[in-house]
């Protein structure tokens, strides 16, 4: 337990001391939040309704999808995990601790956004704060697991950018953050449902704001959690200690299994 706490403390402090991680954990999401609060709400007053959950999800994605995978890949390429293996550190700890510290940073930024959006930018406050917190935790867990999985399957830092942006950019465009799901064209919605932000926004809308949704918000929450659990288990299963590891237990293509809950939900809806 002492070793776990020491490792956790080191990783948590790195998220503040490291300039790149500080940028992705706090400066980038909070700066974008301030810009959207000042500009987007003036252009589209209706954005105030979804501003709080949308910006919370943006902060979570910035930390977990953009900030988490790169240090995992760099440590593996530098041979750091090889020394961990020699000293008996289990693979699950190597993935869990950076994931937990990143999620904690994301939740701190999310709390700042959730508590200031109403007084600063007239953003709509949740009708049910408990459900809002539960959906936020579920979204942070899922995105953190996806970030860990991206770090595991990426060969180098260039691959990290590719896989991270493959989730991040569509989430911004068709994931319910900028444009509500019910406004999107019908043919786009199945693709949108594959994204964790879509499931999270539907859960926020139905469970935290008590508003009508395109599909069952409880189903969205289940899909979100199932995808996160699959991503975490796959990250552990596919983990390799270094670039010379010849004992990988499966193909990186197995990572596509994280889409299974969302695909099933598409047919159920």
Backbone bond lengths (Angstrom), bond angles and torsions (degrees), N, CA, C in turn:
res aa  C-N    CA-C-N  psi(-1)  N-CA   C-N-CA  omega(-1)  CA-C   N-CA-C  phi
1 X - - - 1.468 - - 1.526 111.25 -
2 X 1.342 115.93 -39.18 1.454 120.16 179.59 1.526 110.93 -62.54
3 X 1.347 116.18 -43.28 1.463 120.47 178.64 1.525 110.87 -62.94
4 X 1.347 116.19 -40.38 1.463 120.87 179.67 1.525 110.16 -62.19
5 X 1.337 117.46 -45.91 1.455 121.60 -178.75 1.528 111.80 -66.08
6 X 1.329 116.50 -38.89 1.465 120.05 177.61 1.525 111.16 -63.71
7 X 1.344 115.07 -43.29 1.461 120.11 178.47 1.527 110.14 -64.26
8 X 1.333 115.99 -42.79 1.465 120.94 179.30 1.530 110.53 -61.66
9 X 1.337 116.56 -44.83 1.458 121.10 -179.78 1.527 111.27 -62.02
10 X 1.330 116.10 -41.53 1.471 120.34 179.72 1.527 110.80 -64.01
11 X 1.343 116.22 -46.39 1.459 120.12 -178.83 1.526 110.89 -65.91
12 X 1.326 117.12 -38.46 1.466 120.30 -179.51 1.530 110.73 -64.33
13 X 1.343 116.74 -44.57 1.455 120.28 179.07 1.525 111.50 -65.94
14 X 1.344 116.14 -31.77 1.465 119.53 177.92 1.521 111.25 -63.20
15 X 1.334 115.84 -32.68 1.458 120.14 179.28 1.513 113.34 -66.25
16 X 1.334 117.13 -15.24 1.465 121.84 177.83 1.522 111.17 -105.79
17 X 1.332 116.01 -39.17 1.465 119.99 -176.49 1.520 112.11 -76.40
18 X 1.329 116.96 -35.20 1.461 121.10 179.24 1.524 109.00 -72.90
19 X 1.324 117.39 123.57 1.461 120.86 -174.07 1.522 112.25 -63.91
20 X 1.324 116.41 -39.43 1.469 119.45 -179.67 1.524 110.87 -65.43
21 X 1.343 116.59 -43.49 1.455 120.46 179.69 1.525 111.43 -69.80
22 X 1.341 116.86 -37.07 1.463 120.17 176.20 1.522 110.56 -60.95
23 X 1.319 115.71 -40.15 1.461 120.61 177.80 1.522 111.46 -61.64
24 X 1.337 116.57 -48.48 1.462 120.60 -175.82 1.527 112.76 -76.25
25 X 1.313 117.14 -29.88 1.464 120.21 -178.83 1.525 112.94 -79.92
26 X 1.341 117.14 -34.27 1.469 119.22 -172.53 1.529 114.00 -131.82
27 X 1.321 117.41 -56.01 1.460 119.89 -170.72 1.521 112.58 -63.92
28 X 1.332 117.48 -46.88 1.462 121.21 -178.84 1.532 112.29 -65.68
29 X 1.342 119.33 -53.56 1.472 118.19 -178.75 1.524 113.80 -65.54
30 X 1.338 117.71 -39.90 1.458 119.55 -179.37 1.529 111.49 -72.42
31 X 1.327 116.76 -34.33 1.460 119.95 175.64 1.519 111.79 -66.56
32 X 1.336 116.00 -42.34 1.466 120.52 177.78 1.527 110.48 -65.04
33 X 1.327 115.81 -39.59 1.466 121.34 177.40 1.528 110.90 -59.87
34 X 1.325 117.00 -45.56 1.466 120.65 179.27 1.525 111.19 -63.41
35 X 1.339 116.06 -41.58 1.465 120.00 179.50 1.525 111.16 -63.94
36 X 1.343 116.78 -45.22 1.456 120.63 179.49 1.523 111.05 -65.11
37 X 1.331 116.80 -37.22 1.452 120.04 178.40 1.514 112.58 -64.86
38 X 1.328 116.46 -35.36 1.458 120.56 -179.03 1.520 112.89 -83.27
39 X 1.331 116.70 -39.03 1.469 120.98 -172.05 1.525 112.42 -97.70
40 X 1.335 116.56 -53.45 1.462 119.96 -173.55 1.530 112.08 -64.05
41 X 1.313 117.28 -38.77 1.468 119.49 -179.39 1.531 111.51 -67.38
42 X 1.346 116.78 -26.62 1.466 120.20 177.01 1.526 110.77 -77.07
43 X 1.345 115.82 -37.40 1.463 120.23 179.11 1.525 111.49 -74.07
44 X 1.329 115.57 -43.31 1.461 121.84 -177.00 1.522 109.16 -132.73
45 X 1.325 118.16 91.99 1.470 120.85 -179.00 1.530 113.11 -57.85
46 X 1.334 117.77 -25.79 1.459 120.85 178.78 1.519 113.13 -65.21
47 X 1.338 116.39 -18.12 1.465 120.53 179.77 1.523 111.19 -65.15
48 X 1.329 117.70 -22.36 1.463 120.54 179.73 1.525 111.91 -59.65
49 X 1.331 116.64 -28.44 1.468 120.69 -178.49 1.521 112.05 -64.82
50 X 1.330 116.11 -38.94 1.471 120.65 -176.02 1.523 112.95 -110.47
51 X 1.308 116.97 5.18 1.462 120.31 -173.85 1.527 112.72 -59.94
52 X 1.319 117.16 -46.55 1.467 120.22 -174.82 1.522 112.05 -61.50
53 X 1.356 120.30 -55.61 1.465 118.39 179.14 1.523 113.07 -65.30
54 X 1.332 117.62 -34.68 1.469 120.27 -179.49 1.520 111.37 -63.59
55 X 1.340 116.74 -44.20 1.459 119.90 -179.13 1.530 112.09 -74.17
56 X 1.328 117.11 -29.56 1.464 120.36 173.80 1.527 109.55 -64.01
57 X 1.327 116.73 -45.08 1.464 120.21 178.57 1.527 111.16 -65.33
58 X 1.319 116.86 -36.27 1.467 119.96 177.20 1.523 110.25 -61.49
59 X 1.334 116.75 -44.58 1.471 120.62 179.34 1.522 110.86 -62.81
60 X 1.321 116.59 -40.58 1.470 120.68 179.17 1.526 110.47 -64.27
61 X 1.332 116.94 -45.52 1.468 120.15 -179.68 1.526 112.18 -64.70
62 X 1.337 116.25 -40.36 1.467 119.26 -179.53 1.523 110.85 -59.93
63 X 1.330 117.13 -42.60 1.459 120.76 -178.79 1.518 112.75 -72.76
64 X 1.341 116.00 -46.50 1.466 119.86 -170.78 1.522 113.84 -86.41
65 X 1.320 117.70 -43.52 1.459 120.11 -176.85 1.524 112.64 -84.18
66 X 1.324 116.98 -33.46 1.470 120.46 -178.41 1.525 112.63 -97.71
67 X 1.338 117.21 -32.24 1.456 119.82 -175.29 1.513 115.92 -95.53
68 X 1.323 117.86 -33.19 1.467 121.22 -173.58 1.527 115.25 -75.49
69 X 1.342 119.91 -44.85 1.482 118.65 -171.77 1.523 114.57 -65.39
70 X 1.327 117.78 -38.49 1.465 120.43 -172.49 1.532 113.48 -59.55
71 X 1.350 120.18 -47.98 1.465 119.13 177.58 1.528 112.94 -61.53
72 X 1.328 117.96 -32.50 1.466 120.40 177.55 1.520 110.87 -63.63
73 X 1.326 116.20 -44.07 1.471 120.38 179.79 1.519 110.55 -68.22
74 X 1.319 117.41 -44.00 1.467 120.68 -179.02 1.528 111.26 -62.16
75 X 1.320 117.44 -39.47 1.468 120.88 179.10 1.521 110.65 -66.43
76 X 1.325 117.19 -39.33 1.460 119.89 178.78 1.530 110.64 -67.07
77 X 1.339 116.78 -43.16 1.465 120.17 -179.98 1.527 111.70 -65.36
78 X 1.338 116.82 -31.18 1.467 121.16 -179.55 1.520 112.41 -81.11
79 X 1.332 117.82 -4.88 1.457 121.26 178.86 1.521 114.16 80.53
80 X 1.342 116.63 13.20 1.463 119.86 -178.44 1.521 111.23 -65.77
81 X 1.331 117.05 -38.78 1.457 119.72 -178.07 1.524 112.09 -68.30
82 X 1.312 116.76 -24.14 1.460 120.31 176.88 1.532 109.68 -64.06
83 X 1.324 115.96 -41.09 1.471 119.39 178.01 1.520 110.69 -69.72
84 X 1.321 117.40 -33.41 1.461 120.53 175.17 1.519 110.70 -61.16
85 X 1.334 115.49 -42.21 1.461 120.50 -178.83 1.519 110.54 -63.73
86 X 1.333 115.73 -41.54 1.463 120.49 -179.88 1.520 110.85 -62.39
87 X 1.336 116.00 -35.25 1.462 120.96 -178.99 1.527 113.15 -89.97
88 X 1.322 116.98 8.96 1.464 120.79 173.20 1.506 116.44 79.83
89 X 1.338 117.78 18.90 1.464 120.17 177.43 1.533 108.29 -78.37
90 X 1.325 119.51 123.64 1.466 121.08 -177.68 1.523 112.15 -72.19
91 X 1.328 115.25 152.48 1.461 120.60 -178.59 1.522 111.79 -60.99
92 X 1.324 116.50 -35.09 1.456 119.38 -177.92 1.526 111.50 -63.10
93 X 1.337 117.81 -34.01 1.464 121.03 177.75 1.523 111.00 -70.38
94 X 1.333 116.17 -38.18 1.463 120.71 -179.34 1.517 110.74 -61.34
95 X 1.338 117.00 -34.94 1.459 120.89 -179.97 1.528 112.16 -88.44
96 X 1.317 116.32 -39.32 1.463 120.12 -173.48 1.518 112.87 -68.05
97 X 1.337 117.50 -43.42 1.466 119.97 -174.69 1.528 112.50 -65.78
98 X 1.353 120.25 -49.70 1.479 118.30 175.34 1.523 112.46 -61.04
99 X 1.338 116.52 -35.81 1.459 119.82 178.68 1.530 110.64 -64.00
100 X 1.338 116.98 -45.58 1.464 120.92 -179.58 1.524 112.05 -64.09
101 X 1.323 116.96 -44.39 1.467 119.23 -178.91 1.524 110.86 -65.88
102 X 1.326 117.10 -39.17 1.465 120.39 177.57 1.519 110.78 -63.98
103 X 1.327 116.55 -42.10 1.463 120.98 178.74 1.524 110.32 -63.23
104 X 1.338 117.67 -39.98 1.468 120.64 178.56 1.526 110.52 -61.73
105 X 1.332 117.41 -44.60 1.463 120.68 176.83 1.527 110.32 -60.57
106 X 1.330 116.37 -43.44 1.465 120.62 179.96 1.520 111.24 -62.60
107 X 1.325 116.87 -39.01 1.468 120.51 179.98 1.529 111.81 -69.62
108 X 1.328 117.12 -33.62 1.467 119.91 176.22 1.527 110.13 -64.27
109 X 1.340 116.37 -47.31 1.467 120.30 177.42 1.523 110.60 -62.47
110 X 1.341 116.61 -39.11 1.467 120.95 179.05 1.520 111.58 -63.59
111 X 1.334 116.49 -40.16 1.464 120.56 179.10 1.529 110.94 -63.70
112 X 1.331 116.57 -40.14 1.466 120.46 177.54 1.525 110.26 -60.35
113 X 1.333 115.72 -44.37 1.468 120.49 -179.78 1.524 111.12 -65.52
114 X 1.330 116.62 -47.60 1.466 120.90 -176.21 1.529 111.93 -62.77
115 X 1.330 116.38 -35.27 1.467 119.93 -175.52 1.527 113.36 -86.37
116 X 1.337 117.40 -15.87 1.469 119.35 -176.60 1.523 114.03 -111.20
117 X 1.329 118.37 -14.08 1.470 119.42 -174.59 1.525 112.51 -64.25
118 X 1.330 117.33 -37.11 1.468 119.79 179.80 1.527 112.50 -70.93
119 X 1.340 119.33 -51.55 1.476 118.46 -179.21 1.527 113.80 -70.10
120 X 1.332 118.64 -31.19 1.460 120.46 -176.31 1.525 112.98 -86.86
121 X 1.346 116.68 -42.36 1.464 120.08 -171.93 1.529 113.54 -125.22
122 X 1.319 117.39 11.18 1.464 122.21 179.27 1.527 111.73 60.92
123 X 1.328 116.45 32.38 1.461 120.16 175.92 1.517 110.53 -71.34
124 X 1.323 115.78 149.38 1.466 120.47 -178.14 1.524 110.43 -70.27
125 X 1.328 116.30 126.75 1.467 121.07 177.39 1.523 109.41 -80.75
126 X 1.335 118.25 147.93 1.470 120.84 178.83 1.525 111.22 -61.88
127 X 1.334 115.27 145.97 1.460 120.13 174.37 1.523 110.47 -76.62
128 X 1.318 116.68 -27.50 1.462 122.39 179.78 1.524 108.67 -131.47
129 X 1.332 115.98 100.56 1.463 120.65 -176.29 1.530 112.49 -67.59
130 X 1.324 117.13 -32.44 1.458 119.88 179.80 1.523 110.67 -64.40
131 X 1.328 116.50 -46.89 1.465 119.66 177.53 1.527 111.17 -64.71
132 X 1.331 116.18 -35.44 1.464 119.80 176.96 1.529 109.99 -60.29
133 X 1.331 116.19 -44.56 1.466 120.64 179.57 1.522 111.40 -65.63
134 X 1.331 117.37 -39.82 1.466 120.85 -179.74 1.529 111.34 -65.07
135 X 1.326 116.77 -43.62 1.473 119.75 178.40 1.520 110.31 -65.71
136 X 1.333 117.17 -38.02 1.471 120.72 178.23 1.527 111.00 -62.30
137 X 1.323 117.14 -43.44 1.468 121.01 177.63 1.528 110.60 -62.96
138 X 1.323 116.90 -42.10 1.469 120.57 179.36 1.525 110.49 -63.67
139 X 1.331 117.15 -43.20 1.461 121.07 179.26 1.527 111.13 -65.21
140 X 1.332 116.69 -40.82 1.465 120.30 178.94 1.528 111.13 -64.90
141 X 1.327 116.85 -41.06 1.467 120.61 177.70 1.524 111.11 -62.61
142 X 1.331 116.58 -45.68 1.460 120.53 -178.02 1.523 111.39 -65.79
143 X 1.322 117.27 -47.65 1.466 120.16 -179.65 1.532 111.09 -66.90
144 X 1.343 116.64 -36.02 1.461 119.35 175.92 1.517 111.75 -63.64
145 X 1.325 116.63 -40.99 1.470 120.96 177.80 1.523 110.72 -65.43
146 X 1.331 116.80 -40.66 1.468 120.11 177.68 1.527 110.85 -64.99
147 X 1.331 116.99 -39.08 1.459 119.97 176.97 1.510 112.26 -62.73
148 X 1.338 116.61 -41.34 1.463 120.63 177.10 1.524 110.75 -64.69
149 X 1.326 116.55 -40.57 1.470 120.42 179.47 1.522 111.29 -65.06
150 X 1.333 116.79 -40.15 1.471 120.30 176.66 1.521 110.43 -61.46
151 X 1.332 116.58 -42.32 1.458 120.27 177.98 1.514 112.99 -62.95
152 X 1.320 116.97 -32.79 1.464 121.44 -178.71 1.527 111.65 -75.03
153 X 1.334 117.71 -42.85 1.468 120.14 -173.66 1.527 113.17 -86.26
154 X 1.340 118.30 -13.77 1.465 120.83 -177.22 1.524 110.55 -78.50
155 X 1.323 115.96 133.33 1.462 120.90 179.17 1.521 111.91 -76.17
156 X 1.327 116.54 -34.32 1.463 120.48 -178.09 1.521 108.53 -152.43
157 X 1.329 116.15 -178.01 1.464 120.16 -176.11 1.525 111.65 -68.32
158 X 1.326 118.35 -27.12 1.463 119.80 177.02 1.515 110.73 -67.71
159 X 1.318 116.99 -37.25 1.460 120.45 176.16 1.515 111.38 -65.38
160 X 1.333 116.17 -34.70 1.465 120.53 178.07 1.527 110.21 -58.79
161 X 1.329 116.21 -46.02 1.466 120.62 -179.76 1.522 110.46 -60.32
162 X 1.337 116.77 -43.33 1.461 121.30 -179.10 1.520 111.49 -60.96
163 X 1.350 116.93 -53.17 1.459 120.41 -176.04 1.526 112.13 -69.01
164 X 1.316 117.01 -37.46 1.467 119.92 179.49 1.529 111.44 -65.00
165 X 1.334 115.56 -45.66 1.456 119.14 -178.97 1.524 112.14 -70.39
166 X 1.319 116.71 -23.80 1.460 120.39 177.65 1.530 111.13 -64.52
167 X 1.324 116.60 -24.04 1.464 121.07 175.58 1.523 110.93 -100.01
168 X 1.339 116.39 -41.69 1.464 121.05 -172.74 1.527 112.51 -65.50
169 X 1.325 118.04 -50.95 1.464 120.61 -175.52 1.528 113.03 -65.61
170 X 1.350 119.23 -48.45 1.475 117.71 176.05 1.522 112.75 -60.43
171 X 1.339 116.95 -33.42 1.461 119.66 178.29 1.524 110.91 -62.53
172 X 1.323 117.11 -37.93 1.456 120.77 178.73 1.530 111.24 -69.94
173 X 1.329 116.64 -35.72 1.470 120.31 -173.55 1.523 113.06 -86.56
174 X 1.348 116.91 -46.76 1.471 119.47 -173.94 1.532 111.76 -126.50
175 X 1.320 117.30 13.74 1.461 120.91 -177.46 1.507 114.79 -93.70
176 X 1.344 117.74 12.16 1.452 120.62 176.51 1.516 115.11 88.11
177 X 1.327 118.04 0.54 1.467 120.15 -178.67 1.525 111.78 -78.51
178 X 1.315 116.72 -51.12 1.454 121.38 -178.75 1.524 112.31 -93.88
179 X 1.339 116.19 -34.74 1.467 121.92 -177.92 1.522 108.64 -124.65
180 X 1.325 119.01 123.24 1.472 120.77 178.72 1.520 112.11 -58.94
181 X 1.323 115.68 148.41 1.468 120.87 -176.53 1.515 111.91 -60.23
182 X 1.319 118.24 -36.32 1.465 120.08 -176.45 1.527 113.17 -71.20
183 X 1.334 117.79 -11.95 1.463 121.26 177.36 1.525 111.53 -91.26
184 X 1.332 117.01 -22.66 1.464 121.00 -178.65 1.524 110.63 -64.95
185 X 1.343 117.45 149.04 1.470 120.19 175.41 1.529 111.14 -59.52
186 X 1.311 116.83 150.92 1.461 122.09 -176.40 1.528 112.24 -57.36
187 X 1.344 117.44 -39.67 1.461 119.66 -175.43 1.523 112.76 -71.68
188 X 1.349 116.94 -16.06 1.460 121.09 179.47 1.529 111.28 -84.48
189 X 1.307 117.66 -27.06 1.462 121.43 -171.40 1.534 114.06 -58.75
190 X 1.339 120.03 -41.87 1.478 117.66 177.64 1.519 113.15 -59.33
191 X 1.337 117.17 -37.68 1.465 120.27 177.42 1.524 109.91 -69.46
192 X 1.315 116.05 -38.53 1.459 120.61 178.72 1.524 111.73 -62.34
193 X 1.329 116.61 -37.06 1.456 120.78 -177.76 1.524 113.18 -67.08
194 X 1.337 117.45 -15.19 1.462 120.53 177.20 1.522 112.13 -75.80
195 X 1.326 117.01 -12.66 1.466 121.70 -175.01 1.525 111.00 -93.12
196 X 1.315 118.24 138.58 1.476 120.61 179.63 1.524 112.93 -63.66
197 X 1.329 117.59 -29.65 1.466 119.31 -179.74 1.523 111.48 -67.08
198 X 1.325 117.18 -35.45 1.461 120.24 177.82 1.518 110.52 -61.97
199 X 1.329 115.88 -46.71 1.467 120.22 179.26 1.529 110.05 -63.46
200 X 1.321 116.81 -40.88 1.465 120.34 -179.12 1.532 111.18 -66.51
201 X 1.329 117.30 -43.07 1.466 120.26 -179.57 1.520 111.54 -64.83
202 X 1.335 116.98 -37.43 1.462 119.49 176.62 1.527 110.82 -66.04
203 X 1.334 116.28 -39.37 1.470 120.12 177.42 1.525 111.01 -66.13
204 X 1.331 117.60 -42.73 1.464 120.94 176.02 1.532 110.81 -58.94
205 X 1.330 115.38 -48.87 1.464 120.46 -175.12 1.520 111.77 -60.33
206 X 1.339 116.44 -46.20 1.452 120.03 -176.02 1.513 114.46 -81.56
207 X 1.345 117.28 -40.65 1.462 120.81 -172.56 1.519 113.51 -93.04
208 X 1.334 117.69 -34.07 1.464 120.24 -176.88 1.519 112.96 -97.31
209 X 1.350 117.34 -28.77 1.461 120.61 -177.74 1.529 113.52 -110.80
210 X 1.328 116.63 -6.15 1.475 121.79 178.50 1.526 112.36 56.31
211 X 1.330 116.84 37.88 1.457 122.47 178.18 1.525 109.65 -107.47
212 X 1.326 116.03 164.45 1.465 120.25 179.62 1.521 110.33 -70.30
213 X 1.324 115.75 146.69 1.463 121.99 -178.56 1.525 110.50 -126.36
214 X 1.322 115.19 164.47 1.466 120.44 179.14 1.519 110.21 -71.87
215 X 1.332 116.85 -37.65 1.458 120.42 175.20 1.532 109.49 -141.63
216 X 1.308 115.84 170.78 1.461 123.11 -171.73 1.529 111.55 -54.40
217 X 1.340 118.31 119.81 1.470 120.33 -179.46 1.529 113.01 -65.51
218 X 1.328 117.59 -30.12 1.467 119.90 176.41 1.519 110.68 -66.41
219 X 1.333 116.27 -39.16 1.463 120.13 175.55 1.524 110.12 -62.10
220 X 1.316 116.52 -40.84 1.468 120.87 178.01 1.522 111.14 -60.05
221 X 1.331 116.10 -43.14 1.460 120.37 -179.73 1.530 110.78 -64.75
222 X 1.331 116.81 -40.89 1.467 121.00 178.12 1.522 110.30 -63.61
223 X 1.338 116.73 -44.61 1.474 120.93 178.98 1.521 110.28 -61.58
224 X 1.326 116.42 -42.32 1.465 121.17 -179.86 1.523 111.09 -60.39
225 X 1.331 116.84 -47.74 1.460 121.40 -179.00 1.524 111.68 -68.28
226 X 1.342 116.80 -40.24 1.465 120.29 179.66 1.523 110.88 -64.36
227 X 1.325 117.22 -40.61 1.470 120.82 178.11 1.527 110.67 -64.70
228 X 1.335 116.40 -41.10 1.457 119.96 179.07 1.513 112.09 -64.50
229 X 1.330 116.63 -42.95 1.463 120.16 179.19 1.520 111.11 -64.35
230 X 1.330 116.91 -42.91 1.475 120.58 177.92 1.523 110.45 -61.71
231 X 1.336 116.73 -43.70 1.466 120.42 -179.34 1.523 110.95 -61.99
232 X 1.334 116.84 -41.79 1.465 120.44 -179.44 1.526 111.34 -65.74
233 X 1.330 116.91 -45.27 1.471 120.81 179.53 1.526 111.31 -64.70
234 X 1.326 116.92 -39.43 1.467 120.51 178.72 1.528 111.12 -67.76
235 X 1.335 116.66 -36.47 1.467 119.79 178.05 1.524 110.66 -61.99
236 X 1.331 116.54 -42.16 1.468 120.25 178.10 1.524 110.55 -66.93
237 X 1.332 116.48 -43.04 1.469 120.86 -177.51 1.526 111.76 -65.58
238 X 1.326 117.33 -39.58 1.461 121.37 -175.32 1.527 113.67 -90.39
239 X 1.322 116.92 -0.63 1.462 121.03 -176.73 1.526 111.68 -60.06
240 X 1.320 115.69 136.16 1.466 121.06 174.66 1.525 108.82 -125.98
241 X 1.331 116.30 143.60 1.457 121.57 -172.72 1.519 113.03 -74.74
242 X 1.322 117.45 -32.56 1.457 120.14 178.38 1.518 109.21 -157.51
243 X 1.321 116.12 176.59 1.466 121.18 -176.34 1.518 112.33 -69.73
244 X 1.336 117.32 -17.76 1.460 121.06 -179.57 1.521 112.03 -93.38
245 X 1.321 116.60 3.38 1.466 120.48 -177.07 1.527 110.51 -65.40
246 X 1.322 116.46 122.12 1.468 121.21 -179.39 1.515 111.88 -106.32
247 X 1.325 116.56 11.75 1.465 119.80 -175.72 1.525 111.79 -114.82
248 X 1.344 117.38 26.72 1.460 119.76 177.22 1.518 109.27 -57.59
249 X 1.321 116.59 132.83 1.461 120.89 -171.74 1.524 113.69 -84.60
250 X 1.284 118.64 -5.10 1.449 120.35 -179.46 1.511 111.89 -167.63
251 X 1.326 115.81 167.00 1.457 121.08 178.75 1.527 110.40 -76.60
252 X 1.335 116.67 145.00 1.472 118.98 175.21 1.527 112.94 -58.46
253 X 1.330 116.80 -20.27 1.462 120.00 178.26 1.529 112.32 -63.64
254 X 1.347 116.16 -17.97 1.462 119.15 176.50 1.529 111.39 -61.88
255 X 1.335 116.42 -18.98 1.461 120.27 179.28 1.528 111.72 -60.84
256 X 1.329 116.51 -23.81 1.464 120.39 179.19 1.527 112.13 -65.00
257 X 1.323 116.83 -14.13 1.467 119.94 178.54 1.529 112.01 -64.33
258 X 1.319 117.86 -18.40 1.464 119.66 178.70 1.528 111.25 -64.20
259 X 1.341 116.27 -18.02 1.462 120.19 179.31 1.522 112.39 -80.58
260 X 1.335 116.74 -12.15 1.467 120.51 -173.48 1.533 113.46 -56.51
261 X 1.349 120.26 -48.07 1.468 119.03 179.78 1.528 112.74 -60.60
262 X 1.326 117.56 -39.38 1.460 120.53 -179.88 1.523 111.49 -68.76
263 X 1.336 116.45 -40.11 1.466 120.31 178.22 1.530 109.85 -62.87
264 X 1.325 116.48 -42.80 1.467 120.35 177.34 1.531 110.51 -61.77
265 X 1.322 116.88 -40.12 1.456 120.56 179.70 1.524 111.77 -64.51
266 X 1.323 116.53 -34.93 1.480 120.24 178.57 1.518 109.96 -59.01
267 X 1.335 116.85 -43.68 1.461 120.45 -179.32 1.531 111.09 -71.81
268 X 1.338 116.95 -32.11 1.458 119.93 178.76 1.520 111.61 -69.93
269 X 1.334 115.21 -36.33 1.465 120.02 179.65 1.515 110.66 -75.17
